[in-house]
Amino acid sequence: MPKAPYNKPVVDSGYLIGTYYYPGWKDNEVFAVSPTPWQKIVPYPEREPSLGWYPEGEVSIAEQHLSWMKSRGIDFVAYDWYWLHDNKTYLSHALNAYLRANNQSQVKFTLLWANHGEFPKTIDNFVNMVRFWSSEYFHKQSYLQIDGRPVVIIFGMDYLNQRAIALGTTPKALISKAQEIARSFGYPGIFFVGGTNKDTRVEEGIALTAGVDAVTAYNYHWGVSKEAESYAELAAGYKAIWNAAINKSPLPYLVPMTSGWDRRPWGGSKNPKHDNCVSTPESFENHLREAKAVIDANPTKTLRIGMICCWNEFGEGSYIEPTRKWGTQYIDKVQDVFGDASAPK
């Protein structure tokens, strides 16, 4: 039975900065957006990665990604992780490459359980998933922990609530079952982070009663009063939601940040103007600095943790991975803001 190495991550800067990773860039993968996903991005040459249209899942690609992350103040990567009705994980090639990378120890990893959709299908399906986490990932030396517990981010607490109702149970019962399973494997439990939307009632409601340990978000889409139609509006909406969550939610809040939104390669947003939420390195830096100010003002509430969406959501226009157009400018901004040697230790 595996035992977790209960070591807290080493954080040189005083901050713990993570980025979400979308494993959607390998051809002919089941449940991918497209059988040839890069071809959807080719008409948008500004999004071409510096590594070219690479075959995701190769160890050399993972090692270069990790090298960039490590050198620019990114402490961990949260892989989008999928589990369906047949008790198998899908789109796991990028994570598997990470686990074979020679430099994996430089950047921690965790799972973003992508629970949108009609899964789990049964209670057994859920139990098998948590057992898989416990046997395959949690014991890894590079797995992210908070307070000695392996971290799992749940994409959407509202989705968890919907599936719990469909299964005749509650989110609290499912979280309790997961904790029981993790303890049976020798861990002190799981540090669950619940994904929420712009409505802070979610943080106060489902997430709180479910017994998760903290809340965050994958992304937000709103400005202060309506769906954002520019990056400035989007960033202002994030700031408003940060303040609402800090002030109203009793749970710790891991501060989410975004590099933007433009979903045209995947068919576009319902409101085409929403796809105008495109940043520059300079406007992204300003957004990061606003997030840093919130973290600095609320170190206990935020646990000094920030989440950036995303490393490589090229189809949604949310990426900081180096590209032909911008080079390393986006990740340089992460280092400039959060890698400052004067930050508290």
C-alpha positions in Angstrom: 0.0 0.0 0.0 1.6 3.3 -1.1 2.5 5.9 1.5 2.6 9.6 0.6 5.8 11.6 1.1 4.2 14.2 3.2 6.4 17.1 2.3 5.1 20.6 1.6 6.2 22.1 -1.8 9.3 24.2 -1.8 8.2 27.7 -2.6 11.2 30.0 -3.2 9.2 33.2 -3.6 6.7 32.9 -0.9 3.9 32.2 -3.4 2.6 28.9 -4.8 1.7 29.4 -8.4 0.0 26.8 -10.5 -1.2 26.6 -14.1 -3.9 24.4 -15.7 -2.8 22.1 -18.5 -5.2 21.0 -21.2 -4.1 17.7 -22.7 -5.7 18.1 -26.1 -2.8 18.2 -28.6 -2.4 14.6 -29.7 -4.0 13.2 -32.8 -6.7 10.6 -32.8 -7.4 10.7 -29.0 -10.7 9.4 -27.8 -12.9 12.3 -26.5 -10.6 15.0 -27.8 -12.2 18.1 -29.4 -11.0 17.0 -32.8 -9.1 14.0 -34.2 -6.5 16.5 -35.5 -6.7 19.3 -33.0 -3.7 21.4 -34.2 -5.3 21.8 -37.6 -8.0 23.9 -35.8 -5.3 26.2 -34.6 -3.3 26.6 -37.8 -5.6 29.4 -39.1 -4.6 31.4 -36.0 -0.8 31.6 -36.5 -0.2 33.8 -33.5 -1.1 30.8 -31.4 1.5 28.4 -32.9 3.7 27.2 -30.1 7.4 27.9 -30.1 7.9 24.2 -30.2 5.8 24.0 -33.4 2.8 21.7 -33.9 4.3 19.2 -31.5 3.2 15.6 -30.7 1.9 16.0 -27.2 2.8 13.0 -25.0 6.5 12.9 -25.9 8.7 13.1 -22.9 11.0 15.7 -24.5 8.0 18.0 -24.9 7.0 17.6 -21.2 10.6 18.2 -20.2 10.8 21.5 -22.1 7.4 22.6 -20.6 8.6 21.9 -17.1 11.9 23.6 -17.7 10.1 26.8 -18.8 7.7 26.5 -15.8 10.5 26.1 -13.3 12.5 29.0 -14.7 9.5 31.3 -14.6 8.2 30.8 -11.1 5.5 28.2 -11.8 5.5 25.8 -9.0 2.9 23.2 -10.0 0.8 22.1 -13.0 -2.8 20.9 -12.7 -3.6 18.5 -15.5 -7.1 18.3 -16.8 -8.1 14.7 -15.9 -10.9 12.7 -17.3 -12.6 9.5 -15.9 -15.6 8.0 -17.7 -18.1 5.3 -17.1 -15.8 2.4 -18.1 -13.4 3.1 -15.2 -10.6 4.3 -17.4 -8.8 7.6 -17.7 -8.7 9.5 -21.0 -6.4 12.2 -22.5 -3.8 11.2 -20.0 -0.8 11.2 -22.4 0.5 14.5 -21.2 0.4 13.5 -17.6 2.1 10.2 -18.4 4.8 12.1 -20.2 5.3 14.3 -17.1 5.6 11.2 -15.0 8.4 10.0 -17.2 10.2 13.3 -17.4 13.7 13.5 -15.9 13.0 17.0 -14.5 9.5 16.2 -13.0 10.8 16.9 -9.5 11.2 20.6 -10.4 7.5 21.2 -10.8 4.8 19.6 -8.7 1.6 18.2 -10.3 -2.0 17.7 -9.3 -5.3 16.7 -10.9 -8.1 18.9 -12.1 -10.9 16.4 -12.1 -12.8 17.4 -15.2 -16.2 16.4 -13.8 -18.4 18.2 -16.3 -20.7 15.7 -18.1 -22.6 12.7 -16.9 -19.9 11.2 -14.8 -19.6 9.4 -12.4 -22.3 7.1 -13.7 -22.6 5.1 -10.5 -21.3 5.2 -7.0 -18.9 2.3 -7.9 -17.7 4.4 -10.8 -16.8 7.2 -8.3 -15.2 4.8 -5.8 -13.0 3.2 -8.5 -11.9 6.7 -9.6 -10.7 7.6 -6.1 -9.0 4.3 -5.7 -7.2 5.0 -9.0 -6.0 8.3 -7.7 -4.8 6.8 -4.5 -2.9 3.9 -6.1 -1.5 5.6 -9.2 -0.8 9.2 -8.3 -0.9 10.3 -4.6 2.3 8.4 -3.6 4.4 10.2 -6.2 7.1 12.3 -4.7 6.2 15.2 -7.0 2.4 15.1 -6.2 1.2 18.4 -4.8 0.2 18.4 -1.1 -1.3 21.0 1.2 -1.1 20.3 4.9 0.3 16.9 4.1 -2.7 15.9 2.0 -2.7 15.3 -1.8 -4.6 18.0 -3.6 -7.5 17.3 -6.0 -9.2 20.2 -7.8 -12.8 19.6 -8.7 -13.7 21.5 -11.9 -17.3 22.3 -10.9 -19.1 21.9 -7.6 -22.3 22.5 -9.5 -21.6 19.5 -11.7 -20.8 17.4 -8.6 -24.1 18.5 -7.1 -26.0 17.5 -10.2 -24.4 14.0 -10.4 -24.9 13.5 -6.7 -28.6 14.2 -7.1 -28.8 11.8 -10.1 -27.1 9.1 -8.0 -29.5 9.6 -5.1 -26.8 11.0 -2.8 -25.1 14.3 -1.9 -21.8 16.0 -2.6 -21.0 15.7 1.1 -21.5 11.9 1.0 -19.3 11.6 -2.1 -16.5 13.7 -0.6 -16.7 11.7 2.7 -16.5 8.5 0.7 -13.4 9.8 -1.1 -11.7 10.7 2.2 -12.5 7.3 3.6 -10.9 5.6 0.5 -7.8 7.8 0.7 -7.3 7.0 4.4 -7.7 3.3 3.6 -4.6 3.7 1.4 -2.6 5.2 4.2 -3.1 8.9 3.4 -4.4 11.4 5.9 -7.2 12.4 3.5 -7.5 14.5 0.3 -7.3 18.3 0.2 -10.2 19.0 -2.1 -10.4 22.4 -3.9 -13.9 23.0 -5.3 -14.3 24.8 -8.6 -16.9 27.6 -8.6 -18.3 30.2 -10.9 -18.9 33.9 -10.5 -21.8 33.4 -8.1 -20.3 33.5 -4.6 -23.4 31.7 -3.3 -21.8 28.6 -4.8 -18.8 29.0 -2.5 -21.1 29.5 0.5 -23.5 26.8 -0.5 -22.5 23.6 -2.3 -18.7 23.8 -1.6 -19.1 24.6 2.0 -21.7 21.9 2.8 -19.8 19.3 0.7 -16.8 19.6 3.1 -14.2 20.7 0.6 -11.1 22.5 1.9 -10.9 25.5 -0.4 -12.4 27.0 -3.5 -11.1 28.4 -6.7 -12.1 28.6 -10.4 -10.9 27.3 -13.7 -12.0 30.5 -15.3 -14.6 33.3 -15.2 -16.4 34.8 -18.2 -17.9 38.0 -16.7 -17.0 41.6 -16.4 -18.4 43.5 -13.4 -22.0 43.5 -14.7 -22.2 41.4 -17.8 -20.3 38.9 -20.0 -16.9 40.4 -20.8 -16.3 41.7 -24.3 -12.7 42.8 -23.8 -9.8 41.7 -21.7 -10.1 44.9 -19.6 -13.7 44.0 -18.8 -12.7 40.4 -18.0 -9.9 41.4 -15.7 -12.2 43.8 -13.9 -14.7 41.0 -13.5 -12.1 38.8 -12.0 -11.1 41.5 -9.5 -14.7 41.9 -8.4 -15.2 38.2 -7.9 -11.9 37.9 -6.0 -13.1 40.6 -3.6 -16.5 39.0 -3.2 -15.1 35.6 -2.6 -12.5 36.9 -0.1 -15.2 38.8 1.8 -18.1 36.3 1.7 -16.7 32.8 1.5 -15.7 31.2 4.8 -13.4 28.8 2.8 -9.8 29.5 1.7 -9.8 30.9 -1.8 -7.0 30.1 -4.3 -6.9 33.1 -6.5 -7.7 32.4 -10.2 -6.1 34.4 -13.0 -6.5 34.3 -16.8 -4.5 35.1 -19.9 -7.7 35.7 -21.8 -10.5 34.1 -23.9 -11.1 33.7 -27.6 -12.8 30.5 -28.5 -13.0 30.9 -32.3 -10.9 27.8 -33.1 -13.5 25.7 -31.3 -16.4 27.3 -33.1 -16.6 30.6 -31.1 -18.6 31.7 -28.1 -22.4 32.1 -28.1 -21.7 35.9 -27.8 -19.1 36.5 -30.5 -18.0 39.7 -28.7 -16.9 37.6 -25.8 -14.1 36.3 -28.0 -12.5 39.8 -27.9 -11.1 39.1 -24.4 -7.6 38.9 -25.7 -4.7 40.1 -23.6 -1.2 41.4 -24.3 1.8 40.5 -22.1 1.5 44.0 -20.6 -2.2 43.8 -19.8 -1.7 40.2 -18.5 1.1 41.6 -16.2 -1.3 44.2 -14.8 -3.9 41.4 -14.1 -1.2 39.4 -12.3 -0.2 42.3 -10.2 -3.8 42.9 -9.1 -4.0 39.2 -8.1 -0.8 39.5 -6.2 -2.1 42.5 -4.3 -5.1 40.4 -3.3 -2.9 37.5 -2.2 -0.6 39.8 -0.2 -3.5 41.5 1.5 -5.1 38.1 2.4 -2.3 35.6 2.9 -4.2 33.3 5.3 -7.4 33.4 3.2 -5.6 32.7 -0.1 -2.9 30.4 1.3 -0.7 32.5 -0.9 -1.7 30.3 -3.9 -2.6 31.5 -7.3 -4.0 29.5 -10.3 -3.4 30.6 -13.9 -5.7 29.6 -16.7 -4.0 28.3 -18.7 -0.7 26.8 -19.9 -2.1 25.7 -23.3 -5.8 26.3 -23.9 -5.0 27.3 -27.5 -8.5 26.5 -28.6 -10.1 28.8 -26.0 -7.5 31.5 -26.4 -6.2 31.1 -22.8 -2.5 30.2 -22.9 0.9 31.3 -21.5 3.0 28.6 -23.2 5.6 30.2 -25.4 4.5 30.9 -28.9 6.0 32.1 -32.2 4.4 35.5 -31.7 5.2 36.3 -28.1 8.0 34.0 -27.3 8.4 33.6 -23.5 6.8 37.0 -22.7 3.8 35.7 -20.9 5.7 33.4 -18.6 8.3 36.1 -18.2 5.5 38.2 -16.7 4.7 35.4 -14.2 8.3 35.5 -13.1 8.4 39.3 -13.0 5.3 39.4 -10.7 5.6 36.3 -8.5 9.2 35.4 -8.7 10.4 38.6 -7.2 13.3 37.9 -4.8 11.9 40.5 -2.4 8.7 38.5 -1.9 8.1 37.2 1.7 9.7 33.9 2.4 
